[in-house]
């Protein structure tokens, strides 16, 4: 099982800065999701910024969520981790 989300914050460009429970940090780009179904609502910057951690993943108020494995595998990890 991949690590789960410990903390999250919205950053510019529809990206999420994520800290995982294994100590790694990364950035996940939500941009490609914004044209699909329930994720269209994330286009509102005010709504996008309401992201929070729920059960090891990220979630928004109207229950949009992203698989924690996807967040981990597809995020760009910080190069200076573990240093």
mmCIF file of the N, C-alpha and C atoms, coordinates in Angstrom:
data_MODEL
# 
_entry.id   MODEL 
# 
loop_
_atom_site.group_PDB 
_atom_site.id 
_atom_site.type_symbol 
_atom_site.label_atom_id 
_atom_site.label_alt_id 
_atom_site.label_comp_id 
_atom_site.label_asym_id 
_atom_site.label_entity_id 
_atom_site.label_seq_id 
_atom_site.pdbx_PDB_ins_code 
_atom_site.Cartn_x 
_atom_site.Cartn_y 
_atom_site.Cartn_z 
_atom_site.occupancy 
_atom_site.B_iso_or_equiv 
_atom_site.pdbx_formal_charge 
_atom_site.auth_seq_id 
_atom_site.auth_comp_id 
_atom_site.auth_asym_id 
_atom_site.auth_atom_id 
_atom_site.pdbx_PDB_model_num 
ATOM 1   N N  . UNK A 1 1  ? 0.849   -1.184 0.000   1.00 0.00 ? 1  UNK A N  1 
ATOM 2   C CA . UNK A 1 1  ? 0.000   0.000  0.000   1.00 0.00 ? 1  UNK A CA 1 
ATOM 3   C C  . UNK A 1 1  ? 0.892   1.244  0.000   1.00 0.00 ? 1  UNK A C  1 
ATOM 4   N N  . UNK A 1 2  ? 0.522   2.199  -0.805  1.00 0.00 ? 2  UNK A N  1 
ATOM 5   C CA . UNK A 1 2  ? 1.256   3.456  -0.863  1.00 0.00 ? 2  UNK A CA 1 
ATOM 6   C C  . UNK A 1 2  ? 0.932   4.315  0.348   1.00 0.00 ? 2  UNK A C  1 
ATOM 7   N N  . UNK A 1 3  ? 1.792   5.306  0.639   1.00 0.00 ? 3  UNK A N  1 
ATOM 8   C CA . UNK A 1 3  ? 1.542   6.215  1.756   1.00 0.00 ? 3  UNK A CA 1 
ATOM 9   C C  . UNK A 1 3  ? 0.226   6.972  1.587   1.00 0.00 ? 3  UNK A C  1 
ATOM 10  N N  . UNK A 1 4  ? -0.292  7.454  2.684   1.00 0.00 ? 4  UNK A N  1 
ATOM 11  C CA . UNK A 1 4  ? -1.537  8.224  2.701   1.00 0.00 ? 4  UNK A CA 1 
ATOM 12  C C  . UNK A 1 4  ? -1.223  9.689  2.987   1.00 0.00 ? 4  UNK A C  1 
ATOM 13  N N  . UNK A 1 5  ? -2.188  10.547 2.694   1.00 0.00 ? 5  UNK A N  1 
ATOM 14  C CA . UNK A 1 5  ? -2.020  11.996 2.849   1.00 0.00 ? 5  UNK A CA 1 
ATOM 15  C C  . UNK A 1 5  ? -2.110  12.370 4.324   1.00 0.00 ? 5  UNK A C  1 
ATOM 16  N N  . UNK A 1 6  ? -1.129  13.162 4.750   1.00 0.00 ? 6  UNK A N  1 
ATOM 17  C CA . UNK A 1 6  ? -1.087  13.664 6.123   1.00 0.00 ? 6  UNK A CA 1 
ATOM 18  C C  . UNK A 1 6  ? -1.536  15.121 6.190   1.00 0.00 ? 6  UNK A C  1 
ATOM 19  N N  . UNK A 1 7  ? -1.130  15.909 5.179   1.00 0.00 ? 7  UNK A N  1 
ATOM 20  C CA . UNK A 1 7  ? -1.562  17.305 5.112   1.00 0.00 ? 7  UNK A CA 1 
ATOM 21  C C  . UNK A 1 7  ? -1.600  17.744 3.655   1.00 0.00 ? 7  UNK A C  1 
ATOM 22  N N  . UNK A 1 8  ? -2.424  18.778 3.398   1.00 0.00 ? 8  UNK A N  1 
ATOM 23  C CA . UNK A 1 8  ? -2.574  19.262 2.029   1.00 0.00 ? 8  UNK A CA 1 
ATOM 24  C C  . UNK A 1 8  ? -2.833  20.766 2.042   1.00 0.00 ? 8  UNK A C  1 
ATOM 25  N N  . UNK A 1 9  ? -2.341  21.450 1.031   1.00 0.00 ? 9  UNK A N  1 
ATOM 26  C CA . UNK A 1 9  ? -2.672  22.859 0.826   1.00 0.00 ? 9  UNK A CA 1 
ATOM 27  C C  . UNK A 1 9  ? -2.769  23.114 -0.671  1.00 0.00 ? 9  UNK A C  1 
ATOM 28  N N  . UNK A 1 10 ? -3.699  23.984 -1.030  1.00 0.00 ? 10 UNK A N  1 
ATOM 29  C CA . UNK A 1 10 ? -3.877  24.372 -2.431  1.00 0.00 ? 10 UNK A CA 1 
ATOM 30  C C  . UNK A 1 10 ? -2.847  25.438 -2.775  1.00 0.00 ? 10 UNK A C  1 
ATOM 31  N N  . UNK A 1 11 ? -2.212  25.278 -3.920  1.00 0.00 ? 11 UNK A N  1 
ATOM 32  C CA . UNK A 1 11 ? -1.267  26.280 -4.407  1.00 0.00 ? 11 UNK A CA 1 
ATOM 33  C C  . UNK A 1 11 ? -1.714  26.713 -5.802  1.00 0.00 ? 11 UNK A C  1 
ATOM 34  N N  . UNK A 1 12 ? -1.064  27.699 -6.365  1.00 0.00 ? 12 UNK A N  1 
ATOM 35  C CA . UNK A 1 12 ? -1.496  28.251 -7.648  1.00 0.00 ? 12 UNK A CA 1 
ATOM 36  C C  . UNK A 1 12 ? -1.479  27.205 -8.754  1.00 0.00 ? 12 UNK A C  1 
ATOM 37  N N  . UNK A 1 13 ? -2.283  27.451 -9.776  1.00 0.00 ? 13 UNK A N  1 
ATOM 38  C CA . UNK A 1 13 ? -2.320  26.575 -10.931 1.00 0.00 ? 13 UNK A CA 1 
ATOM 39  C C  . UNK A 1 13 ? -3.063  25.276 -10.702 1.00 0.00 ? 13 UNK A C  1 
ATOM 40  N N  . UNK A 1 14 ? -4.021  25.268 -9.782  1.00 0.00 ? 14 UNK A N  1 
ATOM 41  C CA . UNK A 1 14 ? -4.809  24.060 -9.477  1.00 0.00 ? 14 UNK A CA 1 
ATOM 42  C C  . UNK A 1 14 ? -3.915  22.898 -9.060  1.00 0.00 ? 14 UNK A C  1 
ATOM 43  N N  . UNK A 1 15 ? -2.946  23.214 -8.228  1.00 0.00 ? 15 UNK A N  1 
ATOM 44  C CA . UNK A 1 15 ? -2.039  22.191 -7.714  1.00 0.00 ? 15 UNK A CA 1 
ATOM 45  C C  . UNK A 1 15 ? -2.216  22.048 -6.209  1.00 0.00 ? 15 UNK A C  1 
ATOM 46  N N  . UNK A 1 16 ? -1.900  20.856 -5.729  1.00 0.00 ? 16 UNK A N  1 
ATOM 47  C CA . UNK A 1 16 ? -1.961  20.564 -4.301  1.00 0.00 ? 16 UNK A CA 1 
ATOM 48  C C  . UNK A 1 16 ? -0.563  20.240 -3.801  1.00 0.00 ? 16 UNK A C  1 
ATOM 49  N N  . UNK A 1 17 ? -0.167  20.883 -2.711  1.00 0.00 ? 17 UNK A N  1 
ATOM 50  C CA . UNK A 1 17 ? 1.083   20.535 -2.037  1.00 0.00 ? 17 UNK A CA 1 
ATOM 51  C C  . UNK A 1 17 ? 0.689   19.534 -0.954  1.00 0.00 ? 17 UNK A C  1 
ATOM 52  N N  . UNK A 1 18 ? 1.279   18.345 -1.026  1.00 0.00 ? 18 UNK A N  1 
ATOM 53  C CA . UNK A 1 18 ? 0.858   17.243 -0.172  1.00 0.00 ? 18 UNK A CA 1 
ATOM 54  C C  . UNK A 1 18 ? 2.034   16.718 0.641   1.00 0.00 ? 18 UNK A C  1 
ATOM 55  N N  . UNK A 1 19 ? 1.775   16.441 1.923   1.00 0.00 ? 19 UNK A N  1 
ATOM 56  C CA . UNK A 1 19 ? 2.730   15.732 2.761   1.00 0.00 ? 19 UNK A CA 1 
ATOM 57  C C  . UNK A 1 19 ? 2.124   14.364 3.039   1.00 0.00 ? 19 UNK A C  1 
ATOM 58  N N  . UNK A 1 20 ? 2.917   13.323 2.776   1.00 0.00 ? 20 UNK A N  1 
ATOM 59  C CA . UNK A 1 20 ? 2.463   11.956 2.977   1.00 0.00 ? 20 UNK A CA 1 
ATOM 60  C C  . UNK A 1 20 ? 2.943   11.426 4.331   1.00 0.00 ? 20 UNK A C  1 
ATOM 61  N N  . UNK A 1 21 ? 2.285   10.384 4.800   1.00 0.00 ? 21 UNK A N  1 
ATOM 62  C CA . UNK A 1 21 ? 2.606   9.878  6.141   1.00 0.00 ? 21 UNK A CA 1 
ATOM 63  C C  . UNK A 1 21 ? 3.933   9.114  6.209   1.00 0.00 ? 21 UNK A C  1 
ATOM 64  N N  . UNK A 1 22 ? 4.654   9.024  5.117   1.00 0.00 ? 22 UNK A N  1 
ATOM 65  C CA . UNK A 1 22 ? 6.006   8.458  5.141   1.00 0.00 ? 22 UNK A CA 1 
ATOM 66  C C  . UNK A 1 22 ? 7.068   9.557  5.162   1.00 0.00 ? 22 UNK A C  1 
ATOM 67  N N  . UNK A 1 23 ? 6.621   10.824 5.280   1.00 0.00 ? 23 UNK A N  1 
ATOM 68  C CA . UNK A 1 23 ? 7.535   11.961 5.337   1.00 0.00 ? 23 UNK A CA 1 
ATOM 69  C C  . UNK A 1 23 ? 7.819   12.607 3.991   1.00 0.00 ? 23 UNK A C  1 
ATOM 70  N N  . UNK A 1 24 ? 7.445   11.963 2.895   1.00 0.00 ? 24 UNK A N  1 
ATOM 71  C CA . UNK A 1 24 ? 7.671   12.554 1.579   1.00 0.00 ? 24 UNK A CA 1 
ATOM 72  C C  . UNK A 1 24 ? 6.673   13.674 1.317   1.00 0.00 ? 24 UNK A C  1 
ATOM 73  N N  . UNK A 1 25 ? 7.085   14.611 0.491   1.00 0.00 ? 25 UNK A N  1 
ATOM 74  C CA . UNK A 1 25 ? 6.221   15.709 0.068   1.00 0.00 ? 25 UNK A CA 1 
ATOM 75  C C  . UNK A 1 25 ? 6.210   15.756 -1.449  1.00 0.00 ? 25 UNK A C  1 
ATOM 76  N N  . UNK A 1 26 ? 5.093   16.204 -1.991  1.00 0.00 ? 26 UNK A N  1 
ATOM 77  C CA . UNK A 1 26 ? 4.997   16.305 -3.433  1.00 0.00 ? 26 UNK A CA 1 
ATOM 78  C C  . UNK A 1 26 ? 3.932   17.292 -3.847  1.00 0.00 ? 26 UNK A C  1 
ATOM 79  N N  . UNK A 1 27 ? 3.869   17.529 -5.142  1.00 0.00 ? 27 UNK A N  1 
ATOM 80  C CA . UNK A 1 27 ? 2.869   18.425 -5.725  1.00 0.00 ? 27 UNK A CA 1 
ATOM 81  C C  . UNK A 1 27 ? 2.067   17.626 -6.742  1.00 0.00 ? 27 UNK A C  1 
ATOM 82  N N  . UNK A 1 28 ? 0.747   17.684 -6.609  1.00 0.00 ? 28 UNK A N  1 
ATOM 83  C CA . UNK A 1 28 ? -0.151  16.993 -7.533  1.00 0.00 ? 28 UNK A CA 1 
ATOM 84  C C  . UNK A 1 28 ? -0.916  18.032 -8.333  1.00 0.00 ? 28 UNK A C  1 
ATOM 85  N N  . UNK A 1 29 ? -0.906  17.897 -9.644  1.00 0.00 ? 29 UNK A N  1 
ATOM 86  C CA . UNK A 1 29 ? -1.576  18.831 -10.553 1.00 0.00 ? 29 UNK A CA 1 
ATOM 87  C C  . UNK A 1 29 ? -2.991  18.339 -10.841 1.00 0.00 ? 29 UNK A C  1 
ATOM 88  N N  . UNK A 1 30 ? -3.989  19.074 -10.366 1.00 0.00 ? 30 UNK A N  1 
ATOM 89  C CA . UNK A 1 30 ? -5.392  18.727 -10.594 1.00 0.00 ? 30 UNK A CA 1 
ATOM 90  C C  . UNK A 1 30 ? -5.913  19.253 -11.921 1.00 0.00 ? 30 UNK A C  1 
ATOM 91  N N  . UNK A 1 31 ? -5.128  20.044 -12.634 1.00 0.00 ? 31 UNK A N  1 
ATOM 92  C CA . UNK A 1 31 ? -5.560  20.652 -13.890 1.00 0.00 ? 31 UNK A CA 1 
ATOM 93  C C  . UNK A 1 31 ? -6.214  19.687 -14.874 1.00 0.00 ? 31 UNK A C  1 
ATOM 94  N N  . UNK A 1 32 ? -5.624  18.521 -15.112 1.00 0.00 ? 32 UNK A N  1 
ATOM 95  C CA . UNK A 1 32 ? -6.224  17.592 -16.072 1.00 0.00 ? 32 UNK A CA 1 
ATOM 96  C C  . UNK A 1 32 ? -7.610  17.061 -15.662 1.00 0.00 ? 32 UNK A C  1 
ATOM 97  N N  . UNK A 1 33 ? -7.970  17.183 -14.414 1.00 0.00 ? 33 UNK A N  1 
ATOM 98  C CA . UNK A 1 33 ? -9.270  16.683 -13.946 1.00 0.00 ? 33 UNK A CA 1 
ATOM 99  C C  . UNK A 1 33 ? -10.413 17.664 -14.158 1.00 0.00 ? 33 UNK A C  1 
ATOM 100 N N  . UNK A 1 34 ? -10.091 18.932 -14.394 1.00 0.00 ? 34 UNK A N  1 
ATOM 101 C CA . UNK A 1 34 ? -11.094 19.997 -14.341 1.00 0.00 ? 34 UNK A CA 1 
ATOM 102 C C  . UNK A 1 34 ? -12.154 19.940 -15.427 1.00 0.00 ? 34 UNK A C  1 
ATOM 103 N N  . UNK A 1 35 ? -11.988 19.108 -16.429 1.00 0.00 ? 35 UNK A N  1 
ATOM 104 C CA . UNK A 1 35 ? -12.981 18.984 -17.498 1.00 0.00 ? 35 UNK A CA 1 
ATOM 105 C C  . UNK A 1 35 ? -13.897 17.773 -17.319 1.00 0.00 ? 35 UNK A C  1 
ATOM 106 N N  . UNK A 1 36 ? -13.750 17.073 -16.200 1.00 0.00 ? 36 UNK A N  1 
ATOM 107 C CA . UNK A 1 36 ? -14.489 15.834 -15.999 1.00 0.00 ? 36 UNK A CA 1 
ATOM 108 C C  . UNK A 1 36 ? -15.499 15.908 -14.865 1.00 0.00 ? 36 UNK A C  1 
ATOM 109 N N  . UNK A 1 37 ? -16.752 15.605 -15.189 1.00 0.00 ? 37 UNK A N  1 
ATOM 110 C CA . UNK A 1 37 ? -17.833 15.412 -14.223 1.00 0.00 ? 37 UNK A CA 1 
ATOM 111 C C  . UNK A 1 37 ? -17.783 16.279 -12.980 1.00 0.00 ? 37 UNK A C  1 
ATOM 112 N N  . UNK A 1 38 ? -17.731 15.605 -11.835 1.00 0.00 ? 38 UNK A N  1 
ATOM 113 C CA . UNK A 1 38 ? -17.803 16.303 -10.551 1.00 0.00 ? 38 UNK A CA 1 
ATOM 114 C C  . UNK A 1 38 ? -16.613 17.219 -10.304 1.00 0.00 ? 38 UNK A C  1 
ATOM 115 N N  . UNK A 1 39 ? -15.512 17.001 -11.018 1.00 0.00 ? 39 UNK A N  1 
ATOM 116 C CA . UNK A 1 39 ? -14.324 17.816 -10.799 1.00 0.00 ? 39 UNK A CA 1 
ATOM 117 C C  . UNK A 1 39 ? -14.418 19.196 -11.436 1.00 0.00 ? 39 UNK A C  1 
ATOM 118 N N  . UNK A 1 40 ? -15.394 19.422 -12.308 1.00 0.00 ? 40 UNK A N  1 
ATOM 119 C CA . UNK A 1 40 ? -15.566 20.745 -12.934 1.00 0.00 ? 40 UNK A CA 1 
ATOM 120 C C  . UNK A 1 40 ? -15.753 21.834 -11.878 1.00 0.00 ? 40 UNK A C  1 
ATOM 121 N N  . UNK A 1 41 ? -16.357 21.483 -10.762 1.00 0.00 ? 41 UNK A N  1 
ATOM 122 C CA . UNK A 1 41 ? -16.583 22.460 -9.689  1.00 0.00 ? 41 UNK A CA 1 
ATOM 123 C C  . UNK A 1 41 ? -15.274 22.990 -9.114  1.00 0.00 ? 41 UNK A C  1 
ATOM 124 N N  . UNK A 1 42 ? -14.195 22.232 -9.253  1.00 0.00 ? 42 UNK A N  1 
ATOM 125 C CA . UNK A 1 42 ? -12.898 22.660 -8.731  1.00 0.00 ? 42 UNK A CA 1 
ATOM 126 C C  . UNK A 1 42 ? -12.319 23.840 -9.499  1.00 0.00 ? 42 UNK A C  1 
ATOM 127 N N  . UNK A 1 43 ? -12.901 24.174 -10.647 1.00 0.00 ? 43 UNK A N  1 
ATOM 128 C CA . UNK A 1 43 ? -12.438 25.335 -11.414 1.00 0.00 ? 43 UNK A CA 1 
ATOM 129 C C  . UNK A 1 43 ? -12.554 26.634 -10.624 1.00 0.00 ? 43 UNK A C  1 
ATOM 130 N N  . UNK A 1 44 ? -13.492 26.687 -9.701  1.00 0.00 ? 44 UNK A N  1 
ATOM 131 C CA . UNK A 1 44 ? -13.616 27.857 -8.826  1.00 0.00 ? 44 UNK A CA 1 
ATOM 132 C C  . UNK A 1 44 ? -12.447 27.856 -7.847  1.00 0.00 ? 44 UNK A C  1 
ATOM 133 N N  . UNK A 1 45 ? -11.592 28.855 -7.946  1.00 0.00 ? 45 UNK A N  1 
ATOM 134 C CA . UNK A 1 45 ? -10.429 28.935 -7.059  1.00 0.00 ? 45 UNK A CA 1 
ATOM 135 C C  . UNK A 1 45 ? -10.841 28.927 -5.588  1.00 0.00 ? 45 UNK A C  1 
ATOM 136 N N  . UNK A 1 46 ? -11.924 29.634 -5.265  1.00 0.00 ? 46 UNK A N  1 
ATOM 137 C CA . UNK A 1 46 ? -12.375 29.662 -3.871  1.00 0.00 ? 46 UNK A CA 1 
ATOM 138 C C  . UNK A 1 46 ? -12.772 28.270 -3.397  1.00 0.00 ? 46 UNK A C  1 
ATOM 139 N N  . UNK A 1 47 ? -13.442 27.531 -4.246  1.00 0.00 ? 47 UNK A N  1 
ATOM 140 C CA . UNK A 1 47 ? -13.833 26.172 -3.893  1.00 0.00 ? 47 UNK A CA 1 
ATOM 141 C C  . UNK A 1 47 ? -12.605 25.253 -3.839  1.00 0.00 ? 47 UNK A C  1 
ATOM 142 N N  . UNK A 1 48 ? -11.713 25.375 -4.809  1.00 0.00 ? 48 UNK A N  1 
ATOM 143 C CA . UNK A 1 48 ? -10.511 24.548 -4.853  1.00 0.00 ? 48 UNK A CA 1 
ATOM 144 C C  . UNK A 1 48 ? -9.707  24.677 -3.562  1.00 0.00 ? 48 UNK A C  1 
ATOM 145 N N  . UNK A 1 49 ? -9.641  25.882 -3.029  1.00 0.00 ? 49 UNK A N  1 
ATOM 146 C CA . UNK A 1 49 ? -8.862  26.152 -1.811  1.00 0.00 ? 49 UNK A CA 1 
ATOM 147 C C  . UNK A 1 49 ? -9.476  25.530 -0.559  1.00 0.00 ? 49 UNK A C  1 
ATOM 148 N N  . UNK A 1 50 ? -10.675 24.992 -0.660  1.00 0.00 ? 50 UNK A N  1 
ATOM 149 C CA . UNK A 1 50 ? -11.329 24.372 0.500   1.00 0.00 ? 50 UNK A CA 1 
ATOM 150 C C  . UNK A 1 50 ? -10.923 22.908 0.688   1.00 0.00 ? 50 UNK A C  1 
ATOM 151 N N  . UNK A 1 51 ? -9.925  22.452 -0.034  1.00 0.00 ? 51 UNK A N  1 
ATOM 152 C CA . UNK A 1 51 ? -9.455  21.077 0.072   1.00 0.00 ? 51 UNK A CA 1 
ATOM 153 C C  . UNK A 1 51 ? -9.022  20.782 1.510   1.00 0.00 ? 51 UNK A C  1 
ATOM 154 N N  . UNK A 1 52 ? -9.256  19.541 1.940   1.00 0.00 ? 52 UNK A N  1 
ATOM 155 C CA . UNK A 1 52 ? -8.841  19.112 3.276   1.00 0.00 ? 52 UNK A CA 1 
ATOM 156 C C  . UNK A 1 52 ? -8.465  17.633 3.216   1.00 0.00 ? 52 UNK A C  1 
ATOM 157 N N  . UNK A 1 53 ? -7.829  17.163 4.285   1.00 0.00 ? 53 UNK A N  1 
ATOM 158 C CA . UNK A 1 53 ? -7.487  15.750 4.398   1.00 0.00 ? 53 UNK A CA 1 
ATOM 159 C C  . UNK A 1 53 ? -8.670  15.017 5.020   1.00 0.00 ? 53 UNK A C  1 
ATOM 160 N N  . UNK A 1 54 ? -8.998  13.875 4.438   1.00 0.00 ? 54 UNK A N  1 
ATOM 161 C CA . UNK A 1 54 ? -10.066 13.031 4.970   1.00 0.00 ? 54 UNK A CA 1 
ATOM 162 C C  . UNK A 1 54 ? -9.714  11.565 4.714   1.00 0.00 ? 54 UNK A C  1 
ATOM 163 N N  . UNK A 1 55 ? -9.607  10.797 5.751   1.00 0.00 ? 55 UNK A N  1 
ATOM 164 C CA . UNK A 1 55 ? -9.329  9.358  5.630   1.00 0.00 ? 55 UNK A CA 1 
ATOM 165 C C  . UNK A 1 55 ? -8.126  9.036  4.752   1.00 0.00 ? 55 UNK A C  1 
ATOM 166 N N  . UNK A 1 56 ? -7.060  9.807  4.895   1.00 0.00 ? 56 UNK A N  1 
ATOM 167 C CA . UNK A 1 56 ? -5.821  9.513  4.181   1.00 0.00 ? 56 UNK A CA 1 
ATOM 168 C C  . UNK A 1 56 ? -5.747  9.996  2.752   1.00 0.00 ? 56 UNK A C  1 
ATOM 169 N N  . UNK A 1 57 ? -6.735  10.785 2.334   1.00 0.00 ? 57 UNK A N  1 
ATOM 170 C CA . UNK A 1 57 ? -6.700  11.352 0.990   1.00 0.00 ? 57 UNK A CA 1 
ATOM 171 C C  . UNK A 1 57 ? -7.164  12.803 1.063   1.00 0.00 ? 57 UNK A C  1 
ATOM 172 N N  . UNK A 1 58 ? -7.397  13.419 -0.091  1.00 0.00 ? 58 UNK A N  1 
ATOM 173 C CA . UNK A 1 58 ? -7.891  14.799 -0.129  1.00 0.00 ? 58 UNK A CA 1 
ATOM 174 C C  . UNK A 1 58 ? -9.368  14.785 -0.508  1.00 0.00 ? 58 UNK A C  1 
ATOM 175 N N  . UNK A 1 59 ? -10.096 15.786 0.010   1.00 0.00 ? 59 UNK A N  1 
ATOM 176 C CA . UNK A 1 59 ? -11.530 15.865 -0.272  1.00 0.00 ? 59 UNK A CA 1 
ATOM 177 C C  . UNK A 1 59 ? -11.966 17.327 -0.232  1.00 0.00 ? 59 UNK A C  1 
ATOM 178 N N  . UNK A 1 60 ? -12.986 17.624 -1.017  1.00 0.00 ? 60 UNK A N  1 
ATOM 179 C CA . UNK A 1 60 ? -13.604 18.949 -1.030  1.00 0.00 ? 60 UNK A CA 1 
ATOM 180 C C  . UNK A 1 60 ? -14.997 18.842 -0.428  1.00 0.00 ? 60 UNK A C  1 
ATOM 181 N N  . UNK A 1 61 ? -15.637 19.981 -0.101  1.00 0.00 ? 61 UNK A N  1 
ATOM 182 C CA . UNK A 1 61 ? -16.925 19.970 0.615   1.00 0.00 ? 61 UNK A CA 1 
ATOM 183 C C  . UNK A 1 61 ? -18.037 19.156 -0.045  1.00 0.00 ? 61 UNK A C  1 
ATOM 184 N N  . UNK A 1 62 ? -18.063 19.074 -1.377  1.00 0.00 ? 62 UNK A N  1 
ATOM 185 C CA . UNK A 1 62 ? -19.131 18.315 -2.034  1.00 0.00 ? 62 UNK A CA 1 
ATOM 186 C C  . UNK A 1 62 ? -18.686 16.891 -2.351  1.00 0.00 ? 62 UNK A C  1 
ATOM 187 N N  . UNK A 1 63 ? -17.709 16.429 -1.585  1.00 0.00 ? 63 UNK A N  1 
ATOM 188 C CA . UNK A 1 63 ? -17.227 15.047 -1.572  1.00 0.00 ? 63 UNK A CA 1 
ATOM 189 C C  . UNK A 1 63 ? -16.436 14.606 -2.796  1.00 0.00 ? 63 UNK A C  1 
ATOM 190 N N  . UNK A 1 64 ? -15.916 15.548 -3.581  1.00 0.00 ? 64 UNK A N  1 
ATOM 191 C CA . UNK A 1 64 ? -14.964 15.157 -4.616  1.00 0.00 ? 64 UNK A CA 1 
ATOM 192 C C  . UNK A 1 64 ? -13.711 14.676 -3.881  1.00 0.00 ? 64 UNK A C  1 
ATOM 193 N N  . UNK A 1 65 ? -13.152 13.585 -4.338  1.00 0.00 ? 65 UNK A N  1 
ATOM 194 C CA . UNK A 1 65 ? -11.907 13.101 -3.759  1.00 0.00 ? 65 UNK A CA 1 
ATOM 195 C C  . UNK A 1 65 ? -11.053 12.451 -4.846  1.00 0.00 ? 65 UNK A C  1 
ATOM 196 N N  . UNK A 1 66 ? -9.806  12.218 -4.505  1.00 0.00 ? 66 UNK A N  1 
ATOM 197 C CA . UNK A 1 66 ? -8.862  11.610 -5.437  1.00 0.00 ? 66 UNK A CA 1 
ATOM 198 C C  . UNK A 1 66 ? -8.213  10.443 -4.707  1.00 0.00 ? 66 UNK A C  1 
ATOM 199 N N  . UNK A 1 67 ? -8.094  9.329  -5.370  1.00 0.00 ? 67 UNK A N  1 
ATOM 200 C CA . UNK A 1 67 ? -7.494  8.132  -4.780  1.00 0.00 ? 67 UNK A CA 1 
ATOM 201 C C  . UNK A 1 67 ? -6.112  8.469  -4.197  1.00 0.00 ? 67 UNK A C  1 
ATOM 202 N N  . UNK A 1 68 ? -5.851  8.078  -2.953  1.00 0.00 ? 68 UNK A N  1 
ATOM 203 C CA . UNK A 1 68 ? -4.550  8.398  -2.363  1.00 0.00 ? 68 UNK A CA 1 
ATOM 204 C C  . UNK A 1 68 ? -3.384  7.753  -3.106  1.00 0.00 ? 68 UNK A C  1 
ATOM 205 N N  . UNK A 1 69 ? -3.599  6.588  -3.714  1.00 0.00 ? 69 UNK A N  1 
ATOM 206 C CA . UNK A 1 69 ? -2.534  5.968  -4.503  1.00 0.00 ? 69 UNK A CA 1 
ATOM 207 C C  . UNK A 1 69 ? -2.196  6.828  -5.720  1.00 0.00 ? 69 UNK A C  1 
ATOM 208 N N  . UNK A 1 70 ? -3.222  7.369  -6.366  1.00 0.00 ? 70 UNK A N  1 
ATOM 209 C CA . UNK A 1 70 ? -3.014  8.264  -7.509  1.00 0.00 ? 70 UNK A CA 1 
ATOM 210 C C  . UNK A 1 70 ? -2.243  9.503  -7.077  1.00 0.00 ? 70 UNK A C  1 
ATOM 211 N N  . UNK A 1 71 ? -2.629  10.080 -5.946  1.00 0.00 ? 71 UNK A N  1 
ATOM 212 C CA . UNK A 1 71 ? -1.941  11.273 -5.453  1.00 0.00 ? 71 UNK A CA 1 
ATOM 213 C C  . UNK A 1 71 ? -0.454  10.999 -5.236  1.00 0.00 ? 71 UNK A C  1 
ATOM 214 N N  . UNK A 1 72 ? -0.160  9.845  -4.641  1.00 0.00 ? 72 UNK A N  1 
ATOM 215 C CA . UNK A 1 72 ? 1.237   9.513  -4.359  1.00 0.00 ? 72 UNK A CA 1 
ATOM 216 C C  . UNK A 1 72 ? 2.011   9.203  -5.638  1.00 0.00 ? 72 UNK A C  1 
ATOM 217 N N  . UNK A 1 73 ? 1.464   8.339  -6.460  1.00 0.00 ? 73 UNK A N  1 
ATOM 218 C CA . UNK A 1 73 ? 2.184   7.896  -7.656  1.00 0.00 ? 73 UNK A CA 1 
ATOM 219 C C  . UNK A 1 73 ? 2.349   8.988  -8.703  1.00 0.00 ? 73 UNK A C  1 
ATOM 220 N N  . UNK A 1 74 ? 1.365   9.885  -8.808  1.00 0.00 ? 74 UNK A N  1 
ATOM 221 C CA . UNK A 1 74 ? 1.392   10.905 -9.864  1.00 0.00 ? 74 UNK A CA 1 
ATOM 222 C C  . UNK A 1 74 ? 1.882   12.272 -9.388  1.00 0.00 ? 74 UNK A C  1 
ATOM 223 N N  . UNK A 1 75 ? 2.239   12.402 -8.125  1.00 0.00 ? 75 UNK A N  1 
ATOM 224 C CA . UNK A 1 75 ? 2.736   13.693 -7.660  1.00 0.00 ? 75 UNK A CA 1 
ATOM 225 C C  . UNK A 1 75 ? 4.223   13.823 -7.965  1.00 0.00 ? 75 UNK A C  1 
ATOM 226 N N  . UNK A 1 76 ? 4.648   15.055 -8.143  1.00 0.00 ? 76 UNK A N  1 
ATOM 227 C CA . UNK A 1 76 ? 6.055   15.359 -8.339  1.00 0.00 ? 76 UNK A CA 1 
ATOM 228 C C  . UNK A 1 76 ? 6.666   15.509 -6.962  1.00 0.00 ? 76 UNK A C  1 
ATOM 229 N N  . UNK A 1 77 ? 7.605   14.657 -6.630  1.00 0.00 ? 77 UNK A N  1 
ATOM 230 C CA . UNK A 1 77 ? 8.210   14.659 -5.295  1.00 0.00 ? 77 UNK A CA 1 
ATOM 231 C C  . UNK A 1 77 ? 9.335   15.681 -5.224  1.00 0.00 ? 77 UNK A C  1 
ATOM 232 N N  . UNK A 1 78 ? 9.524   16.221 -4.033  1.00 0.00 ? 78 UNK A N  1 
ATOM 233 C CA . UNK A 1 78 ? 10.611  17.161 -3.801  1.00 0.00 ? 78 UNK A CA 1 
ATOM 234 C C  . UNK A 1 78 ? 11.945  16.439 -3.874  1.00 0.00 ? 78 UNK A C  1 
ATOM 235 N N  . UNK A 1 79 ? 12.905  17.011 -4.568  1.00 0.00 ? 79 UNK A N  1 
ATOM 236 C CA . UNK A 1 79 ? 14.206  16.375 -4.779  1.00 0.00 ? 79 UNK A CA 1 
ATOM 237 C C  . UNK A 1 79 ? 15.025  16.304 -3.494  1.00 0.00 ? 79 UNK A C  1 
ATOM 238 N N  . UNK A 1 80 ? 14.800  17.227 -2.561  1.00 0.00 ? 80 UNK A N  1 
ATOM 239 C CA . UNK A 1 80 ? 15.655  17.261 -1.372  1.00 0.00 ? 80 UNK A CA 1 
ATOM 240 C C  . UNK A 1 80 ? 15.105  16.440 -0.216  1.00 0.00 ? 80 UNK A C  1 
ATOM 241 N N  . UNK A 1 81 ? 14.211  15.533 -0.471  1.00 0.00 ? 81 UNK A N  1 
ATOM 242 C CA . UNK A 1 81 ? 13.651  14.706 0.596   1.00 0.00 ? 81 UNK A CA 1 
ATOM 243 C C  . UNK A 1 81 ? 14.730  13.853 1.228   1.00 0.00 ? 81 UNK A C  1 
ATOM 244 N N  . UNK A 1 82 ? 14.573  13.639 2.502   1.00 0.00 ? 82 UNK A N  1 
ATOM 245 C CA . UNK A 1 82 ? 15.457  12.769 3.225   1.00 0.00 ? 82 UNK A CA 1 
ATOM 246 C C  . UNK A 1 82 ? 16.863  13.342 3.441   1.00 0.00 ? 82 UNK A C  1 
ATOM 247 N N  . UNK A 1 83 ? 17.098  14.545 2.995   1.00 0.00 ? 83 UNK A N  1 
ATOM 248 C CA . UNK A 1 83 ? 18.427  15.149 3.142   1.00 0.00 ? 83 UNK A CA 1 
ATOM 249 C C  . UNK A 1 83 ? 18.588  15.783 4.497   1.00 0.00 ? 83 UNK A C  1 
# 
